[in-house]
């Protein structure tokens, strides 16, 4: 399994899930914003191109212009965690309470092993998100 293939699949899945909650155009816009934010820290993200396919007959929203297999599993896991977290945060209320679970459900089963190998844990991410939401509600109650 190539890093490029996993990265492309996760980003495409995020756009698909986000697009169902808003629009694909908005999902691509948010993903582009997230990618630009992370490019300073992860230079290889400059090789990821995003395209709004709403008005195209056929096309993928994500293309990767180079082979990313030289990226360590640690870096791949780290960047995917940050991309998912940032998408969730940037979508705000549009993401919904179970955004991360929805993303996890839509990831192809043949990626399960590699996702574990790179240290990406969707259940832990969902729990972290729920705790963050509870903390925000507690702070708002105390105001």
C-alpha positions as CSV (number, residue, x, y, z in Angstrom):
1,X,0.0,0.0,0.0
2,X,1.5,3.3,-1.0
3,X,1.5,6.4,1.1
4,X,0.1,8.4,-1.8
5,X,-2.8,6.1,-2.2
6,X,-3.7,6.3,1.5
7,X,-3.3,10.1,1.7
8,X,-5.5,10.5,-1.4
9,X,-8.1,8.2,-0.1
10,X,-8.4,9.8,3.3
11,X,-8.5,13.3,1.8
12,X,-11.2,12.2,-0.7
13,X,-13.2,10.6,2.1
14,X,-13.0,13.8,4.1
15,X,-14.3,15.8,1.2
16,X,-17.1,13.3,0.5
17,X,-18.3,13.2,4.1
18,X,-17.9,17.0,4.5
19,X,-19.6,17.6,1.2
20,X,-22.7,15.7,2.4
21,X,-22.9,18.0,5.4
22,X,-22.4,21.2,3.4
23,X,-21.5,21.2,-0.3
24,X,-18.6,19.6,-2.2
25,X,-17.5,23.1,-3.2
26,X,-17.4,24.2,0.4
27,X,-15.7,21.0,1.5
28,X,-12.9,21.4,-1.2
29,X,-12.5,25.1,-0.1
30,X,-12.1,24.1,3.6
31,X,-9.7,21.2,2.7
32,X,-7.6,23.6,0.6
33,X,-7.5,26.0,3.5
34,X,-6.4,23.2,5.8
35,X,-3.7,21.9,3.4
36,X,-2.2,25.4,2.9
37,X,-2.1,25.8,6.7
38,X,-0.2,22.5,7.1
39,X,2.2,23.0,4.1
40,X,4.7,25.0,6.1
41,X,5.1,22.0,8.5
42,X,4.7,19.2,5.9
43,X,6.3,20.3,2.6
44,X,5.1,17.2,0.8
45,X,1.5,18.5,1.0
46,X,2.5,20.9,-1.8
47,X,2.2,17.9,-4.1
48,X,-1.5,17.4,-3.3
49,X,-3.9,19.1,-5.7
50,X,-7.5,19.7,-4.9
51,X,-10.3,20.3,-7.5
52,X,-13.9,21.0,-7.1
53,X,-15.6,18.3,-9.3
54,X,-19.1,19.6,-8.9
55,X,-19.4,20.7,-12.5
56,X,-17.1,18.1,-14.1
57,X,-18.6,15.0,-15.6
58,X,-15.7,12.8,-14.4
59,X,-12.9,13.6,-12.1
60,X,-11.3,13.0,-8.8
61,X,-11.2,15.8,-6.2
62,X,-7.7,14.9,-5.1
63,X,-4.6,14.2,-7.1
64,X,-1.1,13.7,-5.9
65,X,1.7,14.8,-8.2
66,X,4.5,12.7,-6.8
67,X,5.2,9.5,-5.1
68,X,5.2,10.0,-1.3
69,X,6.5,6.6,-0.2
70,X,9.6,8.2,1.2
71,X,7.5,9.8,4.0
72,X,7.8,8.0,7.3
73,X,4.8,6.3,8.7
74,X,5.1,8.6,11.8
75,X,4.9,11.7,9.6
76,X,2.0,10.2,7.5
77,X,0.0,9.4,10.6
78,X,0.8,12.8,12.1
79,X,-0.3,14.7,9.0
80,X,-3.5,12.7,8.6
81,X,-4.4,13.3,12.2
82,X,-3.9,17.0,11.8
83,X,-5.8,17.1,8.5
84,X,-8.8,15.3,10.0
85,X,-8.8,17.4,13.2
86,X,-8.5,20.6,11.2
87,X,-11.3,19.7,8.9
88,X,-13.5,18.9,11.8
89,X,-12.6,22.2,13.5
90,X,-13.0,24.3,10.4
91,X,-16.4,22.8,9.5
92,X,-17.6,23.7,13.0
93,X,-21.2,22.9,13.6
94,X,-21.5,21.7,10.0
95,X,-19.3,18.7,10.9
96,X,-21.7,17.3,13.3
97,X,-21.1,15.4,16.5
98,X,-20.0,12.1,14.8
99,X,-17.9,13.5,11.9
100,X,-14.8,11.4,12.7
101,X,-16.9,8.3,13.1
102,X,-18.5,8.9,9.7
103,X,-15.1,9.4,8.2
104,X,-13.9,6.1,9.7
105,X,-16.9,4.3,8.4
106,X,-16.2,5.5,4.9
107,X,-12.6,4.5,4.8
108,X,-12.0,1.4,2.7
109,X,-11.5,-1.8,4.7
110,X,-8.2,-2.6,2.9
111,X,-6.7,0.5,4.5
112,X,-7.4,-0.7,8.1
113,X,-4.0,-2.3,8.7
114,X,-1.9,0.6,7.4
115,X,-4.1,3.1,9.3
116,X,-3.2,1.2,12.5
117,X,0.5,1.0,11.5
118,X,0.8,4.7,11.1
119,X,-0.8,5.3,14.5
120,X,-4.1,6.8,13.3
121,X,-6.9,5.9,15.8
122,X,-10.3,7.1,14.8
123,X,-11.9,6.0,18.0
124,X,-9.4,8.0,20.1
125,X,-9.9,11.0,17.8
126,X,-13.7,10.8,18.3
127,X,-13.2,10.6,22.1
128,X,-10.8,13.6,22.0
129,X,-13.4,15.5,20.0
130,X,-16.2,14.7,22.4
131,X,-14.0,15.7,25.4
132,X,-13.2,19.0,23.7
133,X,-16.9,19.6,23.1
134,X,-17.7,18.9,26.7
135,X,-15.0,21.3,27.9
136,X,-16.4,24.0,25.6
137,X,-19.9,23.5,27.0
138,X,-18.6,23.6,30.6
139,X,-16.7,26.9,29.9
140,X,-19.8,28.4,28.3
141,X,-21.9,27.4,31.4
142,X,-19.4,29.1,33.7
143,X,-19.6,32.4,31.8
